[in-house]
Amino acid sequence: MSMTQFTVYGKEIKKRLIDLGRPQTWLIDQVREKTGLYFDDSYLYKIQTGKLSTPSIIAAINEILNLSDEQSAG
């Protein structure tokens, strides 16, 4: 079974969580709180692998993690 590769943006999310010393669950909770939308680890994985790119979710992730919009474009 092949692992789907993370996009550059997906890797940035991982790196930023490591830099902040925060778990993925923290980000998921923050995104849910900020957007009021359904968001879970499976959804986050799909964003990180480029299968989904919901603008409101990406905007929330960028804001929470202080990532620039240029990073999410990749």
C-alpha positions in Angstrom: 0.0 0.0 0.0 1.5 3.3 -1.0 1.4 6.3 1.3 0.1 9.5 -0.3 2.7 12.2 -0.3 2.0 15.4 1.5 2.0 18.6 -0.6 4.4 21.4 0.3 1.5 23.0 2.2 0.8 19.7 4.0 4.4 19.6 5.2 4.3 23.2 6.3 1.3 22.4 8.5 3.3 19.5 10.1 6.4 21.6 10.6 4.5 24.5 12.1 2.8 22.2 14.6 6.2 20.8 15.6 7.6 24.3 15.9 4.6 25.3 18.1 4.9 22.1 20.1 1.2 21.4 19.5 -0.5 18.1 18.5 -2.7 17.8 15.4 -5.8 17.5 17.6 -5.1 21.0 18.9 -5.2 22.3 15.3 -8.4 20.4 14.5 -10.1 21.9 17.6 -8.9 25.4 16.7 -10.2 25.1 13.1 -13.6 23.8 14.3 -13.9 26.6 16.8 -12.9 29.3 14.2 -15.0 28.1 11.3 -17.9 26.3 12.9 -17.4 23.6 10.3 -16.9 19.9 10.6 -13.2 19.1 10.6 -11.4 16.0 11.8 -8.0 14.2 11.3 -9.2 12.6 8.0 -10.2 16.0 6.6 -6.8 17.5 7.7 -5.1 14.6 6.0 -7.0 15.3 2.8 -5.9 18.9 3.0 -2.3 17.9 3.6 -2.3 15.5 0.6 -4.0 18.0 -1.7 -7.3 16.0 -2.1 -9.3 18.8 -0.6 -8.7 22.6 -0.5 -11.7 24.1 1.2 -10.9 27.9 1.2 -12.5 28.7 4.6 -10.6 25.7 6.2 -7.3 26.7 4.6 -7.8 30.3 5.7 -8.4 29.2 9.2 -5.3 26.9 9.2 -3.2 29.8 7.8 -4.5 32.2 10.5 -4.1 29.7 13.4 -0.6 28.6 12.3 0.6 32.0 11.0 1.2 30.6 7.5 1.2 32.8 4.5 -1.2 32.4 1.6 1.7 31.7 -0.7 2.5 28.6 1.2 -1.0 27.2 0.8 -0.9 27.8 -2.9 1.6 25.1 -3.4 
